[in-house]
């Protein structure tokens, strides 16, 4: 498939700090892709280089077959960044009309109102909108040019549940029209639900990428979490049947195992005061945490060998 975005050996250095470290990524046209990572992983810096807002220290970014930041791409790409200020003194309608005037083939004003859900607020000052309404207006602004590629950095921050639901319905509709969507989000359940392809970065490097199902398969162990009033030493959890990894959060224990039936039987027969048991299959959050989080108290069988 045709590449919408291609990052080749991409590096961004700020003094002695390397925010992006030799990233190689490809996002295909006509798909919804997600770029995930913990705070400080380099997501926003990478997005900024894709959009031509920041120059790489080395490496290359190509967007829709062109070098990032070219004038032509401004007509073909829409972006919603984390920090968008409401226009001073303009009404919602005036803001959208202004942004439409910047493009050769703008999206219709009526559709932008449908997308934002701000019909009733068309005559209100944009600066008087609530935080969630401003975010919806900013999303409509990003679509004003009827873009082929839409880049969304934490798009649903500040939106209520209803607005978030409407937002993702719109994203799916845009993708069904053949548009390409790249988003970052801390709401992993949203990325799991909408993304065709996910790339995970940590410490400025790509640590995994693929379809959500593929990433979850990397964390295919089921989890058994519970409280223990009389817990043994941490390493003893790894001696239980089928347990591959153990995580301890005070009196809350989380065990990862291939099979859980025998494990549950053993726990219930123990004298460890096990209560509040929860059994779950692997989720995208499990995969994400296993790939990016090194700060918890975690034991694996490999770490003891």
C-alpha positions in Angstrom: 0.0 0.0 0.0 1.0 3.6 -0.5 2.8 5.3 2.4 1.1 8.3 3.9 4.0 9.0 6.3 7.5 7.6 6.3 10.1 8.3 8.9 13.7 7.3 7.9 16.4 7.2 10.6 14.7 10.1 12.3 16.6 11.9 15.1 15.9 15.0 17.2 18.4 16.2 19.6 17.9 19.0 22.2 21.4 19.7 23.5 22.5 16.5 25.2 19.0 15.1 25.2 18.0 12.9 22.3 14.1 13.1 22.2 13.8 10.9 19.1 16.4 8.3 18.4 16.7 6.7 15.0 13.0 6.2 14.4 11.9 4.3 11.3 8.2 4.2 10.8 5.7 3.8 8.0 2.0 4.6 8.1 -0.1 3.5 5.2 -2.7 5.6 3.4 -6.4 5.0 4.0 -5.9 3.6 7.5 -6.3 4.7 11.1 -3.0 4.5 12.8 -2.0 5.3 16.4 1.4 6.4 17.8 1.5 5.4 21.5 4.0 5.9 24.3 4.3 7.2 27.8 4.8 10.9 28.6 8.2 12.0 27.4 8.5 9.2 24.9 8.9 11.5 22.0 5.4 11.3 20.4 4.7 15.0 20.1 8.2 15.7 18.9 7.8 13.1 16.2 4.4 14.5 15.2 5.9 18.0 15.0 8.6 16.8 12.6 6.0 15.0 10.5 4.1 18.2 10.2 7.2 20.3 9.4 6.8 22.3 12.6 10.2 21.1 13.8 13.3 20.2 11.8 15.0 16.9 12.4 18.5 16.8 13.7 19.1 14.1 11.1 17.0 11.7 9.1 14.1 12.3 6.9 10.3 12.5 7.0 8.1 12.1 3.9 4.4 12.8 4.0 2.1 11.8 1.1 5.3 11.3 -1.0 6.7 14.8 -0.3 9.2 16.2 2.2 7.4 17.3 5.4 6.6 21.0 5.8 6.2 21.8 2.1 3.6 24.4 1.0 1.7 21.8 -1.0 1.2 19.6 2.1 -0.5 22.4 4.0 -3.3 22.1 1.5 -3.5 18.3 2.0 -2.9 17.8 5.7 -5.0 18.8 8.7 -3.7 18.7 12.3 -5.1 19.0 15.8 -2.4 19.5 18.3 -2.7 19.4 22.1 -2.5 23.1 22.7 -5.0 25.1 20.6 -6.1 28.6 21.7 -9.5 29.9 20.9 -9.5 32.9 18.5 -10.0 36.1 20.3 -13.0 38.1 19.3 -14.4 35.7 16.6 -17.5 33.7 16.8 -17.5 30.0 16.1 -18.9 30.6 12.6 -16.3 33.2 11.8 -13.5 30.9 13.0 -14.6 28.1 10.7 -15.1 30.5 7.8 -11.7 32.0 8.3 -10.0 28.6 8.3 -12.0 27.5 5.2 -10.7 30.6 3.4 -7.1 29.3 3.7 -7.7 26.3 1.4 -8.4 25.6 -2.3 -11.0 22.9 -1.7 -12.4 23.5 1.8 -14.9 21.2 3.6 -18.4 22.7 3.6 -19.3 24.8 6.5 -22.4 22.7 7.2 -20.4 19.5 7.5 -17.9 21.2 9.8 -20.8 22.2 12.1 -22.1 18.6 11.9 -18.7 17.3 12.9 -18.2 19.7 15.8 -21.8 19.6 17.0 -21.7 23.3 17.5 -24.7 24.4 15.4 -26.4 26.0 18.4 -23.2 27.9 19.3 -22.4 29.3 15.9 -22.8 32.9 17.1 -21.0 32.5 20.4 -17.5 33.8 20.8 -15.1 31.0 20.5 -13.3 32.1 23.6 -16.5 31.7 25.6 -16.8 28.0 24.8 -16.2 25.3 27.4 -13.0 23.2 27.2 -14.7 20.3 25.5 -16.4 22.6 23.0 -13.2 24.3 22.2 -11.6 20.9 21.5 -14.5 20.1 19.1 -14.1 23.4 17.4 -10.3 22.8 17.1 -11.1 19.4 15.5 -13.4 21.1 13.0 -10.6 23.6 12.2 -8.2 20.8 11.5 -10.7 19.5 8.9 -11.5 22.9 7.3 -9.2 22.1 4.3 -10.9 18.8 3.5 -7.5 17.0 4.2 -6.3 13.7 2.8 -4.2 13.1 6.0 -5.4 14.0 9.5 -3.0 14.1 12.4 -4.5 14.2 15.9 -2.4 14.7 19.0 -4.5 13.7 22.1 -7.7 14.7 20.3 -10.3 13.8 23.0 -8.7 15.5 26.0 -11.4 17.6 27.7 -14.3 15.9 25.8 -17.1 14.3 27.7 -18.2 10.7 27.1 -20.9 11.7 24.6 -18.6 14.0 22.6 -15.9 11.3 22.5 -18.3 8.8 21.1 -19.4 11.3 18.4 -15.7 12.1 17.7 -14.8 8.4 17.0 -17.8 7.9 14.8 -16.6 10.9 12.8 -13.1 9.4 12.6 -14.4 6.1 11.3 -16.6 7.9 8.7 -13.6 10.0 7.5 -11.5 6.8 7.2 -14.2 5.1 5.2 -14.0 8.0 2.8 -10.4 6.9 2.1 -8.7 9.5 4.4 -5.7 8.6 6.5 -5.7 9.3 10.2 -2.8 9.3 12.6 -3.5 9.9 16.3 -1.8 9.8 19.6 -3.8 9.1 22.7 -3.5 8.1 26.4 -6.9 6.4 26.1 -5.6 2.9 25.1 -9.1 1.4 24.9 -9.9 4.0 22.2 -6.8 3.1 20.2 -7.6 -0.5 20.5 -11.1 0.1 19.2 -10.4 2.3 16.2 -6.7 1.8 15.0 -5.8 -0.6 12.2 -2.1 -0.2 13.1 -0.3 0.9 16.2 3.3 1.9 16.8 4.7 2.1 20.4 7.6 4.3 21.2 9.6 4.6 24.5 12.6 6.8 25.2 12.5 8.1 21.7 12.7 4.6 20.1 10.2 2.3 18.4 9.7 -0.7 20.7 6.8 -2.4 18.8 4.4 -2.0 16.0 1.6 -3.9 14.3 -2.1 -4.5 14.4 -3.7 -4.2 17.9 -4.2 -8.0 17.9 -0.5 -8.6 17.2 0.6 -6.3 20.0 -1.8 -8.0 22.5 -0.6 -11.4 21.4 2.9 -10.3 22.7 1.2 -10.1 26.1 -0.9 -13.2 25.7 -0.6 -14.2 29.3 -3.8 -14.0 31.3 -3.6 -12.1 34.5 -4.9 -12.9 38.0 -4.9 -10.0 40.3 -5.9 -10.1 44.0 -5.2 -8.8 47.5 -3.2 -10.9 49.9 -3.3 -10.2 53.7 -0.5 -12.6 54.4 1.7 -12.5 51.2 4.9 -14.5 50.9 8.2 -13.1 49.6 7.8 -11.7 46.1 10.0 -14.4 44.4 7.7 -17.2 45.8 4.9 -16.0 43.5 7.0 -17.3 40.5 6.9 -20.8 42.0 3.2 -21.1 41.5 1.8 -23.2 38.6 2.2 -21.5 35.2 3.2 -18.1 36.5 5.7 -16.2 34.2 5.6 -12.8 35.8 4.6 -11.2 39.1 3.9 -7.6 39.9 3.4 -6.3 43.4 1.6 -3.0 44.4 1.6 -3.1 48.2 -1.0 -5.7 49.1 -2.3 -6.0 45.5 -0.7 -8.7 43.5 -0.9 -9.3 39.8 0.3 -12.6 38.3 0.7 -13.4 34.6 0.2 -17.0 33.6 -0.6 -19.2 30.5 -3.2 -21.2 32.4 -5.2 -19.9 35.4 -7.4 -22.8 36.6 -4.6 -24.6 38.5 -3.3 -21.2 39.7 -6.6 -20.2 41.1 -7.0 -23.5 42.9 -3.6 -23.1 44.5 -4.3 -19.6 45.6 -7.6 -20.5 47.2 -6.0 -23.5 49.0 -3.2 -21.3 50.4 -3.0 -19.5 53.8 -2.1 -16.2 52.2 -5.5 -14.5 52.8 -6.3 -14.1 49.1 -9.4 -11.9 48.4 -10.8 -9.7 45.6 -9.7 -11.9 42.8 -10.0 -10.6 39.2 -9.1 -12.7 36.1 -8.6 -11.0 32.7 -7.3 -11.8 29.2 -4.5 -9.7 27.8 -5.4 -6.2 26.8 -3.7 -3.5 24.8 -2.8 -1.9 28.1 -1.1 -5.1 29.2 1.0 -5.0 26.0 1.7 -1.3 26.3 2.8 -1.6 29.9 5.0 -4.6 29.2 6.7 -2.7 26.4 7.2 0.6 28.1 7.0 0.5 31.9 10.2 -0.3 33.8 9.4 1.5 37.0 7.2 -1.0 38.8 8.3 -3.8 41.1 8.2 -6.7 38.6 9.7 -10.1 38.7 9.9 -12.6 35.9 11.4 -16.1 35.7 14.0 -14.9 33.4 15.1 -12.2 35.8 15.8 -14.8 38.5 17.7 -17.2 36.2 
